[in-house]
């Protein structure tokens, strides 16, 4: 996470309550730059190590069901920036249009390969791309699903 200037923060963050926390982060600017550097280096190393397993999983997904290999879901960063997280697709194509946003139990939209990937959390591997781009970090806040964020802010 790179610290923005106070004036560049979204309006909802520029408040008297937030200012003391912002000032603390401002004093830790070097630490934040080092964290971003570590995220970038770590992400590149992970990408090299995971490239072949990710390619195998991608082929496996294509053989199992029609549709794209990746699923992109809109998330919100700490600054309120919207981005699309990368995951391997574990459900039938267009599953978000067919049923509920949240999957429960034995959801019929989950593919056979998808169930195996979810069981081992391998569907999360493509998030290394979000790490490299700076939208996510090895250590930090969880990026929230946009639909859940809208509900919690309402």
MOKA-V91133 format. One record per backbone hydrogen bond with DSSP energy under -0.5 kcal/mol. CO is the residue of the C=O (numbers start at 0). NH is the residue of the N-H. If there is no record, write none. Layout:
BEGIN
<<CO/NH> <CO/NH>>
END
This chain:
BEGIN
<<4/7> <4/8> <5/8> <9/12> <9/13> <10/13> <12/14> <14/18> <15/19> <17/20> <17/21> <18/22> <19/23> <20/24> <21/25> <22/26> <23/27> <24/27> <25/28> <27/31> <28/32> <29/33> <30/34> <31/35> <32/36> <33/37> <34/38> <35/39> <36/40> <37/41> <38/42> <39/43> <40/44> <41/45> <42/46> <43/47> <44/48> <45/49> <46/50> <49/53> <50/54> <51/55> <52/56> <53/57> <54/58> <55/59> <56/60> <57/61> <58/62> <59/63> <60/64> <68/88> <70/72> <70/86> <72/84> <73/145> <74/82> <75/143> <76/79> <80/76> <82/74> <82/84> <84/72> <86/70> <89/110> <91/94> <93/96> <93/97> <94/97> <94/98> <104/106> <106/109> <108/91> <110/114> <111/115> <112/116> <113/117> <114/118> <115/119> <116/120> <116/121> <116/122> <117/120> <120/123> <121/124> <122/87> <123/126> <124/127> <125/128> <126/130> <127/131> <128/132> <129/133> <129/134> <129/135> <130/133> <141/143> <143/75> <144/148> <145/149> <146/150> <147/151> <148/152> <149/153>>
END
